[in-house]
Amino acid sequence: MELVKKMLAGSQQPLARLITMVEREAPEVPEIMRQVYPHTGKAYCIGVTGPPGAGKSTLVDKLTSGFRKKGLSVGIIAVDPTSPFSGGAVLGDRIRMQQHYLDSGVFIRSMATRGSHGGLPKTAKAVVKLLDAFGKDIIIVETVGVGQTELDIMEAADTTVVVLVPEAGDAIQTMKAGLMEIAHIMVVNKADREGADYLVCELEAMVRMGPKRSDWLIPVLATQAAFDVGIDALMQEIEHHRVYLKTSGELEQRRCEQRKSEFIEIVEQRIKERLLNLVENDGRMSASVLRVKSGDIDPYSAAQEILENRELLREWLGKM
């Protein structure tokens, strides 16, 4: 595909067009990703998540400046809630990152969640691969929020930074499990506000008392991103975590699990799409759906009838 060749040669316009095709789930996407895949695996992906108002965009902006000073190219995926009117990202490209728009070493893309309940749109991982193949050294994924259900970022990022603010203290109890599952680094941003020291102490206690996933001890940092306070320390911890993952072998293990998860997701999605097509176009499947809808049979029994009819399944698999 000519667009892929131009993108791999370093042209940003084809990259933007390919991302749009991925977001719209165009028929060409499988072939695009097949051609892109051999060129992936070099970038380091950082996830930044946290509740609205935590200052994630400002933090990403400062991290980007820090990586650029080191001569590293950066790709940013900023995930926003979906507009109920356009279906696009509500906030669009982030105003706080506008200083980087004229920097050819930075590529910024806003994406809408499009109904995803895991903090990331399902196409985000493919966009990460496009940025990776394009040659970005660092890819930063900023997600909508944080919670016990928003674990998608774990399957996309190598290092996940959870950003909180002093006002989030009351919400910590309801987010404990999610925080401990998600975070590799915890940040209390806007640390000049009242209650910041208390929240840092509370998070440090959570880290000490919580179950250990690995030998990595989650650091808790205080930052004031708007004033460049604590950014250098955060970058150091991100680098420490990268070195830890690489030397321990956990980085390759994580990426193996990510590839496995991605494979299963793709198969599930393809089967679901073709199953829905069968529901619309196959009389026997439609009849089963109508029986379930009318209450003549419960969904479990109807599904069991289909799964036990091997001849019918073979016929349908042939159509799929």
N, C-alpha and C positions, 0 to 999 in steps of 0.2 A: 504494500500500500504506500502510495507516494507521500501521504501526510506523515506516516510514521518515519519514513526515510528523512524527510525534512526536519522533523522534530528531533531525531537522533543526531542530526547534523548541527543542532543547536539553535534552531529557529523557534522563537516563542509563539508566533502566530499559529503554526500548526499544532503546537502543544495546547493552546487555548481551544482550538477547534476539536481536538481529540478529547479533551476533558468534557466539552459540551456533548459530544457524541456518547461518551460514557454515562454522563448524567441522564441523558434521554434514553439510555439503553437501546441504542441503535442496533440494527441487525449486524452491523460490521464489528461490534465490540469483541466477540470471541476471537476474530482474526486479528484485530488490533492488539489484544492482550497476548496472543500467541507470538506475535512478532516482537512485542516489547519485552516479554518475559526474560529472554537471555541477557538482557542489558540491565537487569535489576539486581539488587542485593548489596549495593555499595553505600547507599545513603543511610544515615542514622536518623531514626524517627523519634521525635519527642512529642508526647501528648500533654496538653495543658487543659485541665478541667477544673470545674468549681462552680459554685452558685452564681447566678446573675449578680452583677455589681461588685464582684470580687476584684475587678481590675485585671482580668485575664488578658484582654487585648493590649493594655499598656505594658504588661509584663512580657508578652510576646514581642511587642515592638522593641523593648529594651534588649531582650535576648537576641533578637535579629541584629541589632546594632553591634552587640558584642561579638557575634559570630562573624559578621562582616569585617570587623576590625582584625580578626584573625585570618582573613582572606578566604573564608568559607562561603560558598553560595548557599542560599536558603530558599526553600519553598514553603509557603504558608497555606494551609487549608483552614479557613475560618468558617466554622459551622454555626449557622443561625437558625432560629425557628422558621418554619415555613409560613409564608404569607397566605392567609385564607383567600386572597383575591387572585394573586398571580401564580401562586405555587412556588415562588422563588424565595430567596433568603430575605427575611424582613429587614435586617439592618444593612444588607448589602456589604460591599467592601468597606473595611473598617477605617473610619476617619483618623483614628489614632495611629494608623500605620501609613498615613499618606506620605511621610517623608521618604518611604522606600519605593514609591511607585516609579520614580525615574532611575532607580538603581537596577541595572541590567542583571545584577547578581542576585536579585530577589524577585520571586514570582509569587503573587498573592491571588488566591481564589476563594471567594465566598461560596458556600454550598448550603442549601436548605436541607433540613432533616427529612422532609418529605414523608412524614408519618412514622419515622423510625422511633422506637421507644428505648433504644440503647445508647442514645447520645450522638450517634453517627449515622448519616445516611448510608444505605447498603452499598452505594457506589464509591464511598470515600476510599476504601482500600485499593480500588483500581486506580483512583486518582493519585494516591501515594505512589503506586508503581510507575505511573507515567512520569511523575516528578523525579523519581529515582532514576529511571531510564534516561531522562533528559539531562541528568548529570548533577542534580542538586546534592550537596554534601550533607546538608541538614534539612529535614522536613519537620515542620512544626504543625501539629494538628490541634486546633483549639475547638473544644466541644461546647455544646449548649449548656450543660450543667453536670451535677454529680449526684449520685444516689446509689442505692443498692441494686437498681436494675440497669444502671448505665455502665456496663462493663465492656462495651464494644471497644473502647479505646485500648483495653489490654491486648486485644488481638490485632491492633494496628500499630501500636507504638512499642519502641524498645524501652524507653524510660517515660514514666507517667508522673507528671507533677500535678498535685492537687492544691488548688489555691483557695484559701479561706480568708475571711476578714473577721475582726473582733466581734462584730455584730452576729456572726454565725454561731457563737458559742452555744446558744440554746438549741440549735439544730444538730449539734454534734451527736447527741444521744441517738437520734433517729438515723444518723448516717454512719454510725460506727462500723458496721459490717461492710458497707460499701467502701468506706475510706480504706480500711485495712486490706480489702481485696484489690483496690485500684492503685493506691499510692506507692511509688518508689521514693518520692520526695514530697514532703508537705511544706507548704509555704503559707505563712500568715502575712498577707499583704495589708497595706495601709496601717502599718504597725505603729504609726504615730498616734493612733486612736486609742481611746480608753478601753482597757480590757485585753489589749494585745498580749501583754506578758502572761496574763492568766490563761489565755487560749493556747499560747505556746507550751506552757507547763502542762495543761490538760492533754494536749496532743502527744507530748513526750511521754506522759504517763500511759496513754493508750498504746504507744509503740512498745514500751517496756513490758506491759502486761498482756498485750495481744499475742495471738499465736504466731509463731515464726514461720514464714513461708520459705525462707532461705537464710544464708549467713549474712545477707544484706540487712543492716539496721537502718530503718527509715529515718533520715535526718529531718528535723523540723527547723525551718529557717524563718526569720522575720525580715520582711522587705517593705520598702516604700517605692514601688516601681515608678511612680510619677516623679520622684526625685532622684532616681538612679541609686537608691540605697539598697544594698544587699544583692544586687544583680551579679556582681563578680563572684560572691559566695555561692549563689545558685548555679552559675555556670561551672564552678569548680565541682559542685556535688553532682551535676549532670555528667561531667567528665569522669568523676570517680565511679559513678554507677556504670558508665560505658566500659571502663577498664575492668571493673568487677565482673560484668557479664561476659566479657571476652575471655578473661583469664580463667574464670570458673567453668567455661563451656556452656553457661546458661544462655548466652546470646544465640548460639547455633541451635540449642534445644528449643528455645522460644520460637525461633523462626521456623523450625521444623513443625512445631505445633500449629503455628499460624498458617503454614501451607496446607496442613491436613484440614484445619478448620475451614479454610477457604474452599478447598476441594469439596467438602461435604456441603457447604452452603450453596455452591454452584449447582451441584447435583440436585439438591432439594429444590432450589428455585426452578430449575429446568423441568423437573418432574411435576411441580405444582402448576407451572404454566400449561403444560401439556394435559394435565389432569383436568384443569378448568376448561380447556378446549374440548375434551371428551364430554364433559358435563353438558356443554352447549350443543354438541354435534352428534353424540351417540344416544340413540333412543333408550337403550337399556340403562345407561348411567342416568339419563334424565328421569327415567321412571323411578329409579331408586331415590333420587333427590326429591321427587314429588311425594313419594311415600313418607319420607322423613319429614318434609315440610307439613304434610297433612296430619302427622301424628300417628299414622297407621303402623309405623315401626320406629323404634328408637335408633338414633344414629350409630350406636355401637353394634347393634345387630345387623343393620344395613351394611356397615363397613365390613363386618365379619363375613357376611354372605358373599360379598365381592371378592374378598381376599382368599376365601376358600374355593372359589370357582377358578381353578387353574387354567382351564381351557379359555375362559373369558379373559383372564389376565394375560395369557400368552397372546391372544388376539390384540388386546389393547396395547401391550408392549410393542407389538409389531407396528402399530399405528404411531406410537410415540417416538 
